[in-house]
Amino acid sequence: MNPSTDKDPLIRRTDRDETSGAVRAPIAGDVSLAHISDQLVRPGELYESLPDNAVLCHACAHRCKIKPGARGICQVRYNVGGVLQVPWGYVSGLACDPTEKKPFNHVYPGSDTLTFGMLGCDLHCAYCQNWDISQALRDADAGQRPNLVTPEQLVGLAQRHGARCVASSYNEPLITSEWAMDVFRLAKAAGLTCMYVSNGNATREVLEYIRPHTDGYKIDLKTMNDRRYRELGAVRDHILDGVRMVHETGFWMEIVTLVVPGFNDSEDELREAAQFIRSVSPDIPWHVTAFHRDYRMQDHDDTDVQTLQRAAEIGYGEGLRYVYAGNRPGQVGQYEHTYCPTCRMAVIERIGYVVLTYRLTGEGNCPKCGTHIPGIWPKDPRSVRLGTVSDLWNRRPRAVR
């Protein structure tokens, strides 16, 4: 995606935008990615000032105390003279994805979501599938050149491509929340639904900041083992607190566990995860999805179908009402579908990202017994885009321009 009229997607000038405060810098020749990203910033809002020009960042649960000239753990929020500079005005990843890919199975089934990401992350997962942007300022082998874009352009792209939703994803959206909210304010005004696809390492401050403009929130619950979580760069209890706070704050939430053989796939751990989600709400959809070797985790087997089905059965066995097995379209049977928890009618049938049948009423109720199925549903069920098995390969992310 290149919104610029220049052949170079980065504007070759240095100034400060008078309306946004975003810094623009000259990019030419062999310049480091850190130098480029450091110019595409604006003063942040999610921090407090400390003595000696230090700042305390509230964007994620690391709560970095950042001295002048230093960076937070995420690498993209940094302190200049007591003012926290944060990413603004670019994307490093952009596509129009099926909403089910996020995955949100209870948000406008069959719709598309314009999805954007920036650089950086507050974690360093060895199996990250988006490592080329999330680890861009840590790993010399990672990095995608940013493309300048405005919030107005992103909303225009969503409308032009028929997207129903807009999502901040690919890298960790919490650390770029100021940018996401500038996009989401316009997106909400245009009637779009706005969502985060996050690791859940949140603070109450950041959730209250984004809540007025954000509808949905997906969290990766990566493991129930604190030692394993620390290997990834987080504290387990911070993630569990994040799940509780997202629910309390009123977002529509879905939870994903990437099931990695030998890492988090034991029956005890899967059961503990399901029990935790059940303790927050049995209505939270839980997606157990298949791992494939990526980035620095090449020594674990890919997840087989039987492991996914076992994980889904554990979720239902522990009292969750909506459990889905993902990344194995057409292979996991009933675990792609949504069932009424009362009468067990299949109210939504899917294969991968394709909705085969949609039976909910305009109020989101089961047509057979009237049970309400929680989620964000279309008022007109006839508006849901239905497909067939042959459409499976057509429902892929689309590059947008």
Contacts in CASP RR format, 6 or more apart in sequence:
PFRMAT RR
TARGET T0000
AUTHOR 0000-0000-0000
METHOD contacts of the structure
MODEL  1
MNPSTDKDPLIRRTDRDETSGAVRAPIAGDVSLAHISDQLVRPGELYESL
PDNAVLCHACAHRCKIKPGARGICQVRYNVGGVLQVPWGYVSGLACDPTE
KKPFNHVYPGSDTLTFGMLGCDLHCAYCQNWDISQALRDADAGQRPNLVT
PEQLVGLAQRHGARCVASSYNEPLITSEWAMDVFRLAKAAGLTCMYVSNG
NATREVLEYIRPHTDGYKIDLKTMNDRRYRELGAVRDHILDGVRMVHETG
FWMEIVTLVVPGFNDSEDELREAAQFIRSVSPDIPWHVTAFHRDYRMQDH
DDTDVQTLQRAAEIGYGEGLRYVYAGNRPGQVGQYEHTYCPTCRMAVIER
IGYVVLTYRLTGEGNCPKCGTHIPGIWPKDPRSVRLGTVSDLWNRRPRAV
R
1 91 0 8 1.000
1 93 0 8 1.000
1 94 0 8 1.000
1 147 0 8 1.000
1 149 0 8 1.000
1 157 0 8 1.000
1 399 0 8 1.000
1 400 0 8 1.000
1 401 0 8 1.000
2 9 0 8 1.000
2 147 0 8 1.000
2 401 0 8 1.000
3 9 0 8 1.000
3 147 0 8 1.000
3 148 0 8 1.000
3 149 0 8 1.000
3 150 0 8 1.000
3 153 0 8 1.000
4 10 0 8 1.000
4 11 0 8 1.000
4 147 0 8 1.000
4 148 0 8 1.000
6 12 0 8 1.000
8 27 0 8 1.000
9 145 0 8 1.000
9 146 0 8 1.000
9 147 0 8 1.000
9 148 0 8 1.000
10 27 0 8 1.000
10 36 0 8 1.000
10 90 0 8 1.000
10 145 0 8 1.000
10 146 0 8 1.000
10 147 0 8 1.000
10 148 0 8 1.000
11 24 0 8 1.000
11 27 0 8 1.000
11 148 0 8 1.000
12 26 0 8 1.000
12 27 0 8 1.000
12 28 0 8 1.000
13 24 0 8 1.000
13 26 0 8 1.000
14 24 0 8 1.000
14 25 0 8 1.000
14 26 0 8 1.000
14 39 0 8 1.000
15 24 0 8 1.000
16 22 0 8 1.000
16 23 0 8 1.000
16 24 0 8 1.000
17 24 0 8 1.000
20 42 0 8 1.000
20 88 0 8 1.000
20 89 0 8 1.000
20 182 0 8 1.000
21 42 0 8 1.000
21 43 0 8 1.000
22 40 0 8 1.000
22 41 0 8 1.000
22 42 0 8 1.000
22 88 0 8 1.000
22 89 0 8 1.000
23 39 0 8 1.000
23 40 0 8 1.000
23 41 0 8 1.000
23 42 0 8 1.000
23 85 0 8 1.000
24 39 0 8 1.000
24 40 0 8 1.000
25 35 0 8 1.000
25 36 0 8 1.000
25 38 0 8 1.000
25 39 0 8 1.000
25 40 0 8 1.000
27 36 0 8 1.000
27 39 0 8 1.000
33 119 0 8 1.000
33 136 0 8 1.000
33 137 0 8 1.000
33 143 0 8 1.000
33 145 0 8 1.000
34 75 0 8 1.000
34 137 0 8 1.000
36 145 0 8 1.000
36 146 0 8 1.000
37 76 0 8 1.000
37 87 0 8 1.000
37 90 0 8 1.000
37 119 0 8 1.000
37 136 0 8 1.000
37 137 0 8 1.000
37 146 0 8 1.000
38 78 0 8 1.000
38 85 0 8 1.000
40 87 0 8 1.000
40 88 0 8 1.000
40 89 0 8 1.000
40 90 0 8 1.000
40 146 0 8 1.000
40 148 0 8 1.000
41 85 0 8 1.000
41 86 0 8 1.000
41 87 0 8 1.000
41 88 0 8 1.000
42 85 0 8 1.000
42 86 0 8 1.000
42 88 0 8 1.000
42 178 0 8 1.000
43 83 0 8 1.000
43 84 0 8 1.000
43 85 0 8 1.000
43 86 0 8 1.000
44 77 0 8 1.000
44 83 0 8 1.000
44 84 0 8 1.000
44 85 0 8 1.000
44 86 0 8 1.000
44 178 0 8 1.000
45 178 0 8 1.000
45 209 0 8 1.000
46 57 0 8 1.000
46 58 0 8 1.000
46 59 0 8 1.000
46 84 0 8 1.000
46 86 0 8 1.000
46 177 0 8 1.000
46 178 0 8 1.000
46 205 0 8 1.000
46 206 0 8 1.000
46 209 0 8 1.000
47 55 0 8 1.000
47 56 0 8 1.000
47 57 0 8 1.000
47 58 0 8 1.000
47 59 0 8 1.000
47 84 0 8 1.000
48 55 0 8 1.000
48 56 0 8 1.000
48 58 0 8 1.000
49 55 0 8 1.000
49 82 0 8 1.000
50 56 0 8 1.000
50 65 0 8 1.000
52 67 0 8 1.000
52 68 0 8 1.000
53 67 0 8 1.000
53 68 0 8 1.000
53 79 0 8 1.000
53 81 0 8 1.000
53 82 0 8 1.000
54 65 0 8 1.000
54 66 0 8 1.000
54 67 0 8 1.000
54 68 0 8 1.000
54 79 0 8 1.000
54 82 0 8 1.000
55 65 0 8 1.000
55 66 0 8 1.000
55 79 0 8 1.000
55 82 0 8 1.000
55 83 0 8 1.000
55 84 0 8 1.000
56 63 0 8 1.000
56 64 0 8 1.000
56 65 0 8 1.000
56 66 0 8 1.000
57 63 0 8 1.000
57 64 0 8 1.000
57 65 0 8 1.000
57 66 0 8 1.000
57 72 0 8 1.000
57 77 0 8 1.000
57 84 0 8 1.000
58 203 0 8 1.000
58 205 0 8 1.000
58 206 0 8 1.000
59 74 0 8 1.000
59 77 0 8 1.000
59 86 0 8 1.000
59 122 0 8 1.000
59 174 0 8 1.000
59 175 0 8 1.000
59 177 0 8 1.000
59 203 0 8 1.000
59 206 0 8 1.000
60 73 0 8 1.000
60 74 0 8 1.000
60 122 0 8 1.000
60 172 0 8 1.000
60 174 0 8 1.000
60 175 0 8 1.000
60 201 0 8 1.000
60 202 0 8 1.000
60 203 0 8 1.000
60 206 0 8 1.000
61 201 0 8 1.000
61 202 0 8 1.000
61 203 0 8 1.000
61 234 0 8 1.000
61 235 0 8 1.000
61 238 0 8 1.000
61 239 0 8 1.000
61 241 0 8 1.000
61 242 0 8 1.000
62 72 0 8 1.000
62 73 0 8 1.000
62 74 0 8 1.000
62 122 0 8 1.000
62 201 0 8 1.000
63 203 0 8 1.000
64 72 0 8 1.000
64 73 0 8 1.000
64 74 0 8 1.000
64 77 0 8 1.000
66 72 0 8 1.000
66 77 0 8 1.000
66 78 0 8 1.000
66 79 0 8 1.000
66 84 0 8 1.000
67 79 0 8 1.000
68 79 0 8 1.000
68 80 0 8 1.000
68 81 0 8 1.000
68 82 0 8 1.000
69 78 0 8 1.000
69 79 0 8 1.000
69 80 0 8 1.000
69 81 0 8 1.000
70 78 0 8 1.000
70 79 0 8 1.000
71 77 0 8 1.000
71 78 0 8 1.000
71 79 0 8 1.000
72 78 0 8 1.000
73 122 0 8 1.000
74 120 0 8 1.000
74 121 0 8 1.000
74 122 0 8 1.000
74 172 0 8 1.000
74 175 0 8 1.000
75 120 0 8 1.000
75 137 0 8 1.000
75 138 0 8 1.000
76 86 0 8 1.000
76 87 0 8 1.000
76 118 0 8 1.000
76 119 0 8 1.000
76 120 0 8 1.000
76 137 0 8 1.000
76 175 0 8 1.000
76 176 0 8 1.000
77 84 0 8 1.000
77 85 0 8 1.000
77 86 0 8 1.000
77 87 0 8 1.000
77 175 0 8 1.000
78 84 0 8 1.000
78 85 0 8 1.000
79 85 0 8 1.000
86 176 0 8 1.000
86 178 0 8 1.000
86 179 0 8 1.000
87 118 0 8 1.000
87 119 0 8 1.000
87 175 0 8 1.000
87 176 0 8 1.000
87 178 0 8 1.000
87 179 0 8 1.000
88 178 0 8 1.000
88 179 0 8 1.000
88 182 0 8 1.000
89 148 0 8 1.000
89 149 0 8 1.000
89 150 0 8 1.000
89 179 0 8 1.000
90 118 0 8 1.000
90 146 0 8 1.000
90 147 0 8 1.000
90 148 0 8 1.000
90 149 0 8 1.000
91 116 0 8 1.000
91 117 0 8 1.000
91 118 0 8 1.000
91 146 0 8 1.000
91 147 0 8 1.000
91 149 0 8 1.000
91 154 0 8 1.000
92 117 0 8 1.000
92 118 0 8 1.000
92 119 0 8 1.000
92 133 0 8 1.000
92 136 0 8 1.000
92 143 0 8 1.000
92 144 0 8 1.000
92 145 0 8 1.000
92 146 0 8 1.000
92 147 0 8 1.000
92 170 0 8 1.000
92 171 0 8 1.000
93 115 0 8 1.000
93 116 0 8 1.000
93 117 0 8 1.000
93 118 0 8 1.000
93 133 0 8 1.000
93 144 0 8 1.000
93 170 0 8 1.000
94 114 0 8 1.000
94 115 0 8 1.000
94 116 0 8 1.000
94 117 0 8 1.000
94 147 0 8 1.000
94 149 0 8 1.000
94 157 0 8 1.000
94 399 0 8 1.000
94 400 0 8 1.000
95 114 0 8 1.000
95 115 0 8 1.000
95 397 0 8 1.000
95 398 0 8 1.000
95 399 0 8 1.000
95 400 0 8 1.000
96 112 0 8 1.000
96 113 0 8 1.000
96 114 0 8 1.000
96 115 0 8 1.000
96 157 0 8 1.000
96 158 0 8 1.000
96 161 0 8 1.000
96 162 0 8 1.000
96 163 0 8 1.000
96 397 0 8 1.000
96 398 0 8 1.000
96 399 0 8 1.000
96 400 0 8 1.000
97 112 0 8 1.000
97 113 0 8 1.000
97 115 0 8 1.000
97 167 0 8 1.000
97 397 0 8 1.000
97 398 0 8 1.000
98 110 0 8 1.000
98 111 0 8 1.000
98 112 0 8 1.000
98 113 0 8 1.000
98 353 0 8 1.000
98 395 0 8 1.000
98 396 0 8 1.000
98 397 0 8 1.000
99 107 0 8 1.000
99 108 0 8 1.000
99 109 0 8 1.000
99 110 0 8 1.000
99 111 0 8 1.000
99 112 0 8 1.000
99 113 0 8 1.000
99 164 0 8 1.000
99 165 0 8 1.000
100 109 0 8 1.000
100 110 0 8 1.000
100 350 0 8 1.000
100 352 0 8 1.000
100 353 0 8 1.000
100 355 0 8 1.000
101 113 0 8 1.000
101 353 0 8 1.000
101 397 0 8 1.000
102 113 0 8 1.000
102 115 0 8 1.000
102 167 0 8 1.000
102 169 0 8 1.000
102 195 0 8 1.000
102 197 0 8 1.000
102 218 0 8 1.000
103 218 0 8 1.000
103 254 0 8 1.000
103 256 0 8 1.000
103 287 0 8 1.000
103 289 0 8 1.000
103 324 0 8 1.000
103 326 0 8 1.000
104 113 0 8 1.000
104 165 0 8 1.000
104 195 0 8 1.000
104 216 0 8 1.000
104 218 0 8 1.000
104 254 0 8 1.000
105 254 0 8 1.000
105 285 0 8 1.000
105 287 0 8 1.000
105 322 0 8 1.000
105 324 0 8 1.000
105 338 0 8 1.000
105 348 0 8 1.000
105 350 0 8 1.000
106 252 0 8 1.000
106 254 0 8 1.000
106 285 0 8 1.000
106 322 0 8 1.000
106 338 0 8 1.000
106 373 0 8 1.000
106 374 0 8 1.000
106 375 0 8 1.000
106 376 0 8 1.000
106 377 0 8 1.000
107 165 0 8 1.000
107 193 0 8 1.000
107 195 0 8 1.000
107 215 0 8 1.000
107 216 0 8 1.000
107 252 0 8 1.000
107 375 0 8 1.000
107 376 0 8 1.000
108 164 0 8 1.000
108 165 0 8 1.000
108 193 0 8 1.000
108 376 0 8 1.000
108 377 0 8 1.000
108 378 0 8 1.000
108 384 0 8 1.000
109 348 0 8 1.000
109 350 0 8 1.000
109 355 0 8 1.000
109 358 0 8 1.000
109 377 0 8 1.000
109 384 0 8 1.000
110 353 0 8 1.000
110 354 0 8 1.000
110 355 0 8 1.000
110 384 0 8 1.000
110 385 0 8 1.000
110 386 0 8 1.000
111 163 0 8 1.000
111 164 0 8 1.000
111 165 0 8 1.000
111 385 0 8 1.000
112 161 0 8 1.000
112 162 0 8 1.000
112 163 0 8 1.000
112 164 0 8 1.000
112 165 0 8 1.000
112 398 0 8 1.000
113 163 0 8 1.000
113 164 0 8 1.000
113 165 0 8 1.000
113 166 0 8 1.000
113 167 0 8 1.000
113 195 0 8 1.000
114 154 0 8 1.000
114 157 0 8 1.000
114 158 0 8 1.000
114 161 0 8 1.000
114 163 0 8 1.000
114 165 0 8 1.000
114 166 0 8 1.000
114 167 0 8 1.000
114 400 0 8 1.000
115 166 0 8 1.000
115 167 0 8 1.000
115 168 0 8 1.000
115 169 0 8 1.000
115 170 0 8 1.000
115 197 0 8 1.000
115 397 0 8 1.000
116 149 0 8 1.000
116 154 0 8 1.000
116 166 0 8 1.000
116 167 0 8 1.000
116 168 0 8 1.000
116 169 0 8 1.000
116 170 0 8 1.000
116 183 0 8 1.000
117 133 0 8 1.000
117 168 0 8 1.000
117 169 0 8 1.000
117 170 0 8 1.000
117 171 0 8 1.000
117 173 0 8 1.000
117 176 0 8 1.000
118 133 0 8 1.000
118 146 0 8 1.000
118 171 0 8 1.000
118 176 0 8 1.000
118 179 0 8 1.000
119 133 0 8 1.000
119 134 0 8 1.000
119 136 0 8 1.000
119 137 0 8 1.000
119 143 0 8 1.000
119 144 0 8 1.000
119 146 0 8 1.000
119 171 0 8 1.000
120 133 0 8 1.000
120 134 0 8 1.000
120 135 0 8 1.000
120 136 0 8 1.000
120 137 0 8 1.000
120 171 0 8 1.000
120 172 0 8 1.000
120 175 0 8 1.000
121 128 0 8 1.000
121 134 0 8 1.000
121 135 0 8 1.000
121 171 0 8 1.000
121 172 0 8 1.000
121 175 0 8 1.000
121 199 0 8 1.000
122 172 0 8 1.000
122 174 0 8 1.000
122 175 0 8 1.000
122 199 0 8 1.000
122 201 0 8 1.000
122 233 0 8 1.000
122 234 0 8 1.000
123 134 0 8 1.000
123 172 0 8 1.000
123 199 0 8 1.000
123 201 0 8 1.000
123 232 0 8 1.000
123 233 0 8 1.000
123 234 0 8 1.000
124 135 0 8 1.000
124 138 0 8 1.000
124 232 0 8 1.000
124 233 0 8 1.000
125 131 0 8 1.000
125 222 0 8 1.000
125 232 0 8 1.000
125 233 0 8 1.000
125 295 0 8 1.000
126 231 0 8 1.000
126 232 0 8 1.000
126 295 0 8 1.000
126 296 0 8 1.000
126 297 0 8 1.000
127 258 0 8 1.000
127 260 0 8 1.000
127 291 0 8 1.000
127 293 0 8 1.000
127 294 0 8 1.000
127 295 0 8 1.000
127 296 0 8 1.000
127 297 0 8 1.000
127 300 0 8 1.000
128 134 0 8 1.000
128 135 0 8 1.000
128 294 0 8 1.000
128 295 0 8 1.000
129 294 0 8 1.000
129 295 0 8 1.000
130 170 0 8 1.000
130 171 0 8 1.000
131 139 0 8 1.000
131 142 0 8 1.000
131 294 0 8 1.000
131 295 0 8 1.000
132 142 0 8 1.000
132 143 0 8 1.000
132 144 0 8 1.000
133 142 0 8 1.000
133 143 0 8 1.000
133 144 0 8 1.000
133 170 0 8 1.000
133 171 0 8 1.000
134 142 0 8 1.000
134 170 0 8 1.000
134 171 0 8 1.000
134 172 0 8 1.000
135 142 0 8 1.000
135 143 0 8 1.000
135 295 0 8 1.000
136 142 0 8 1.000
136 143 0 8 1.000
136 144 0 8 1.000
151 182 0 8 1.000
151 183 0 8 1.000
151 185 0 8 1.000
151 186 0 8 1.000
152 186 0 8 1.000
154 166 0 8 1.000
154 183 0 8 1.000
154 187 0 8 1.000
155 166 0 8 1.000
155 183 0 8 1.000
155 186 0 8 1.000
155 187 0 8 1.000
155 190 0 8 1.000
155 192 0 8 1.000
156 190 0 8 1.000
157 400 0 8 1.000
158 166 0 8 1.000
158 187 0 8 1.000
158 190 0 8 1.000
158 192 0 8 1.000
159 190 0 8 1.000
160 400 0 8 1.000
161 398 0 8 1.000
161 400 0 8 1.000
163 192 0 8 1.000
164 192 0 8 1.000
164 193 0 8 1.000
165 192 0 8 1.000
165 193 0 8 1.000
165 194 0 8 1.000
165 195 0 8 1.000
166 183 0 8 1.000
166 184 0 8 1.000
166 187 0 8 1.000
166 192 0 8 1.000
166 193 0 8 1.000
166 194 0 8 1.000
166 195 0 8 1.000
167 194 0 8 1.000
167 195 0 8 1.000
167 196 0 8 1.000
167 197 0 8 1.000
168 176 0 8 1.000
168 180 0 8 1.000
168 183 0 8 1.000
168 184 0 8 1.000
168 195 0 8 1.000
168 196 0 8 1.000
168 197 0 8 1.000
169 196 0 8 1.000
169 197 0 8 1.000
170 197 0 8 1.000
172 198 0 8 1.000
172 199 0 8 1.000
172 201 0 8 1.000
173 180 0 8 1.000
173 196 0 8 1.000
173 197 0 8 1.000
173 198 0 8 1.000
174 196 0 8 1.000
174 198 0 8 1.000
174 199 0 8 1.000
174 200 0 8 1.000
174 201 0 8 1.000
174 202 0 8 1.000
174 206 0 8 1.000
177 206 0 8 1.000
177 209 0 8 1.000
177 210 0 8 1.000
180 196 0 8 1.000
180 210 0 8 1.000
180 214 0 8 1.000
181 209 0 8 1.000
181 210 0 8 1.000
181 213 0 8 1.000
184 194 0 8 1.000
184 210 0 8 1.000
184 213 0 8 1.000
184 214 0 8 1.000
185 213 0 8 1.000
187 194 0 8 1.000
187 213 0 8 1.000
188 194 0 8 1.000
188 213 0 8 1.000
193 215 0 8 1.000
193 216 0 8 1.000
193 376 0 8 1.000
194 213 0 8 1.000
194 214 0 8 1.000
194 215 0 8 1.000
194 216 0 8 1.000
195 214 0 8 1.000
195 215 0 8 1.000
195 216 0 8 1.000
195 217 0 8 1.000
195 218 0 8 1.000
196 210 0 8 1.000
196 214 0 8 1.000
196 216 0 8 1.000
196 217 0 8 1.000
196 218 0 8 1.000
197 218 0 8 1.000
198 217 0 8 1.000
198 218 0 8 1.000
198 219 0 8 1.000
198 220 0 8 1.000
199 219 0 8 1.000
199 220 0 8 1.000
199 222 0 8 1.000
199 234 0 8 1.000
199 239 0 8 1.000
200 219 0 8 1.000
200 220 0 8 1.000
200 239 0 8 1.000
200 242 0 8 1.000
200 243 0 8 1.000
200 246 0 8 1.000
201 234 0 8 1.000
201 238 0 8 1.000
201 239 0 8 1.000
201 242 0 8 1.000
202 242 0 8 1.000
202 245 0 8 1.000
202 246 0 8 1.000
204 245 0 8 1.000
204 249 0 8 1.000
207 242 0 8 1.000
207 245 0 8 1.000
207 246 0 8 1.000
207 249 0 8 1.000
207 251 0 8 1.000
208 249 0 8 1.000
211 249 0 8 1.000
211 250 0 8 1.000
211 251 0 8 1.000
214 251 0 8 1.000
215 251 0 8 1.000
215 252 0 8 1.000
215 376 0 8 1.000
216 251 0 8 1.000
216 252 0 8 1.000
216 253 0 8 1.000
216 376 0 8 1.000
217 246 0 8 1.000
217 251 0 8 1.000
217 252 0 8 1.000
217 253 0 8 1.000
218 253 0 8 1.000
218 254 0 8 1.000
218 255 0 8 1.000
218 256 0 8 1.000
219 239 0 8 1.000
219 242 0 8 1.000
219 243 0 8 1.000
219 246 0 8 1.000
219 253 0 8 1.000
219 254 0 8 1.000
219 255 0 8 1.000
219 256 0 8 1.000
220 255 0 8 1.000
220 256 0 8 1.000
220 257 0 8 1.000
220 258 0 8 1.000
221 239 0 8 1.000
221 243 0 8 1.000
221 255 0 8 1.000
221 256 0 8 1.000
221 257 0 8 1.000
221 273 0 8 1.000
221 276 0 8 1.000
221 277 0 8 1.000
222 228 0 8 1.000
222 229 0 8 1.000
222 232 0 8 1.000
222 234 0 8 1.000
222 239 0 8 1.000
222 257 0 8 1.000
222 258 0 8 1.000
222 264 0 8 1.000
223 229 0 8 1.000
223 232 0 8 1.000
223 236 0 8 1.000
223 263 0 8 1.000
223 264 0 8 1.000
223 269 0 8 1.000
224 236 0 8 1.000
224 264 0 8 1.000
224 269 0 8 1.000
224 272 0 8 1.000
224 273 0 8 1.000
224 276 0 8 1.000
225 236 0 8 1.000
225 264 0 8 1.000
225 269 0 8 1.000
226 235 0 8 1.000
226 236 0 8 1.000
226 237 0 8 1.000
228 263 0 8 1.000
228 264 0 8 1.000
229 235 0 8 1.000
229 236 0 8 1.000
229 239 0 8 1.000
230 236 0 8 1.000
240 276 0 8 1.000
243 253 0 8 1.000
243 255 0 8 1.000
243 276 0 8 1.000
243 277 0 8 1.000
243 280 0 8 1.000
244 280 0 8 1.000
246 253 0 8 1.000
247 253 0 8 1.000
247 280 0 8 1.000
247 281 0 8 1.000
247 284 0 8 1.000
252 374 0 8 1.000
252 375 0 8 1.000
252 376 0 8 1.000
253 284 0 8 1.000
254 284 0 8 1.000
254 285 0 8 1.000
254 286 0 8 1.000
254 287 0 8 1.000
255 277 0 8 1.000
255 284 0 8 1.000
255 285 0 8 1.000
255 286 0 8 1.000
255 287 0 8 1.000
256 286 0 8 1.000
256 287 0 8 1.000
256 288 0 8 1.000
256 289 0 8 1.000
257 264 0 8 1.000
257 270 0 8 1.000
257 273 0 8 1.000
257 286 0 8 1.000
257 287 0 8 1.000
257 288 0 8 1.000
257 289 0 8 1.000
257 311 0 8 1.000
258 289 0 8 1.000
258 290 0 8 1.000
258 291 0 8 1.000
259 265 0 8 1.000
259 270 0 8 1.000
259 288 0 8 1.000
259 289 0 8 1.000
259 290 0 8 1.000
259 291 0 8 1.000
259 303 0 8 1.000
259 307 0 8 1.000
259 308 0 8 1.000
259 311 0 8 1.000
260 291 0 8 1.000
260 297 0 8 1.000
260 300 0 8 1.000
260 303 0 8 1.000
261 291 0 8 1.000
261 300 0 8 1.000
261 301 0 8 1.000
261 302 0 8 1.000
261 303 0 8 1.000
261 307 0 8 1.000
262 300 0 8 1.000
263 300 0 8 1.000
264 270 0 8 1.000
265 303 0 8 1.000
265 307 0 8 1.000
265 311 0 8 1.000
267 310 0 8 1.000
267 314 0 8 1.000
270 288 0 8 1.000
270 310 0 8 1.000
270 311 0 8 1.000
270 314 0 8 1.000
270 315 0 8 1.000
271 314 0 8 1.000
271 315 0 8 1.000
271 318 0 8 1.000
273 286 0 8 1.000
274 286 0 8 1.000
274 314 0 8 1.000
274 315 0 8 1.000
274 317 0 8 1.000
274 318 0 8 1.000
274 319 0 8 1.000
274 320 0 8 1.000
275 318 0 8 1.000
277 284 0 8 1.000
277 286 0 8 1.000
277 320 0 8 1.000
278 318 0 8 1.000
278 319 0 8 1.000
278 320 0 8 1.000
282 319 0 8 1.000
282 320 0 8 1.000
282 321 0 8 1.000
283 321 0 8 1.000
283 322 0 8 1.000
283 374 0 8 1.000
284 320 0 8 1.000
284 322 0 8 1.000
285 322 0 8 1.000
285 323 0 8 1.000
285 324 0 8 1.000
286 315 0 8 1.000
286 320 0 8 1.000
286 322 0 8 1.000
286 323 0 8 1.000
286 324 0 8 1.000
287 323 0 8 1.000
287 324 0 8 1.000
287 325 0 8 1.000
287 326 0 8 1.000
288 308 0 8 1.000
288 311 0 8 1.000
288 312 0 8 1.000
288 323 0 8 1.000
288 324 0 8 1.000
288 325 0 8 1.000
288 326 0 8 1.000
289 303 0 8 1.000
289 308 0 8 1.000
289 325 0 8 1.000
289 326 0 8 1.000
289 327 0 8 1.000
290 302 0 8 1.000
290 303 0 8 1.000
290 308 0 8 1.000
290 325 0 8 1.000
290 326 0 8 1.000
290 327 0 8 1.000
290 328 0 8 1.000
291 300 0 8 1.000
291 302 0 8 1.000
291 303 0 8 1.000
292 302 0 8 1.000
292 303 0 8 1.000
292 327 0 8 1.000
293 300 0 8 1.000
293 302 0 8 1.000
303 327 0 8 1.000
305 325 0 8 1.000
305 328 0 8 1.000
305 331 0 8 1.000
305 332 0 8 1.000
308 325 0 8 1.000
308 326 0 8 1.000
308 328 0 8 1.000
308 332 0 8 1.000
308 335 0 8 1.000
309 325 0 8 1.000
309 332 0 8 1.000
309 333 0 8 1.000
309 335 0 8 1.000
311 325 0 8 1.000
312 323 0 8 1.000
312 324 0 8 1.000
312 325 0 8 1.000
312 332 0 8 1.000
312 335 0 8 1.000
315 323 0 8 1.000
316 323 0 8 1.000
321 341 0 8 1.000
322 338 0 8 1.000
322 339 0 8 1.000
322 341 0 8 1.000
323 335 0 8 1.000
324 335 0 8 1.000
324 336 0 8 1.000
325 332 0 8 1.000
325 333 0 8 1.000
325 335 0 8 1.000
325 336 0 8 1.000
326 332 0 8 1.000
326 335 0 8 1.000
326 336 0 8 1.000
326 352 0 8 1.000
329 336 0 8 1.000
329 351 0 8 1.000
329 352 0 8 1.000
329 353 0 8 1.000
329 392 0 8 1.000
330 336 0 8 1.000
330 351 0 8 1.000
330 352 0 8 1.000
334 346 0 8 1.000
336 349 0 8 1.000
336 350 0 8 1.000
336 351 0 8 1.000
336 352 0 8 1.000
337 346 0 8 1.000
337 348 0 8 1.000
337 349 0 8 1.000
337 350 0 8 1.000
338 346 0 8 1.000
338 347 0 8 1.000
338 348 0 8 1.000
338 350 0 8 1.000
338 373 0 8 1.000
339 345 0 8 1.000
339 346 0 8 1.000
339 347 0 8 1.000
340 347 0 8 1.000
340 366 0 8 1.000
340 368 0 8 1.000
340 369 0 8 1.000
340 371 0 8 1.000
340 373 0 8 1.000
341 371 0 8 1.000
342 366 0 8 1.000
342 369 0 8 1.000
342 370 0 8 1.000
342 371 0 8 1.000
343 366 0 8 1.000
343 368 0 8 1.000
343 369 0 8 1.000
343 371 0 8 1.000
345 359 0 8 1.000
345 366 0 8 1.000
345 367 0 8 1.000
345 368 0 8 1.000
345 369 0 8 1.000
346 357 0 8 1.000
346 359 0 8 1.000
347 358 0 8 1.000
347 359 0 8 1.000
347 360 0 8 1.000
347 366 0 8 1.000
347 367 0 8 1.000
347 373 0 8 1.000
348 355 0 8 1.000
348 357 0 8 1.000
348 358 0 8 1.000
348 359 0 8 1.000
348 360 0 8 1.000
349 355 0 8 1.000
349 356 0 8 1.000
349 357 0 8 1.000
350 356 0 8 1.000
351 389 0 8 1.000
351 392 0 8 1.000
352 392 0 8 1.000
352 395 0 8 1.000
353 392 0 8 1.000
353 395 0 8 1.000
353 396 0 8 1.000
354 387 0 8 1.000
354 388 0 8 1.000
354 389 0 8 1.000
354 391 0 8 1.000
354 392 0 8 1.000
354 395 0 8 1.000
355 384 0 8 1.000
355 385 0 8 1.000
355 386 0 8 1.000
355 387 0 8 1.000
356 386 0 8 1.000
356 387 0 8 1.000
356 388 0 8 1.000
356 389 0 8 1.000
357 386 0 8 1.000
358 381 0 8 1.000
358 384 0 8 1.000
358 386 0 8 1.000
359 366 0 8 1.000
359 367 0 8 1.000
359 381 0 8 1.000
360 366 0 8 1.000
360 367 0 8 1.000
360 373 0 8 1.000
360 377 0 8 1.000
360 381 0 8 1.000
361 367 0 8 1.000
361 370 0 8 1.000
361 381 0 8 1.000
362 377 0 8 1.000
362 378 0 8 1.000
362 379 0 8 1.000
362 380 0 8 1.000
362 381 0 8 1.000
363 372 0 8 1.000
363 377 0 8 1.000
364 372 0 8 1.000
364 373 0 8 1.000
364 375 0 8 1.000
364 377 0 8 1.000
365 371 0 8 1.000
365 372 0 8 1.000
365 373 0 8 1.000
366 372 0 8 1.000
366 373 0 8 1.000
378 384 0 8 1.000
END
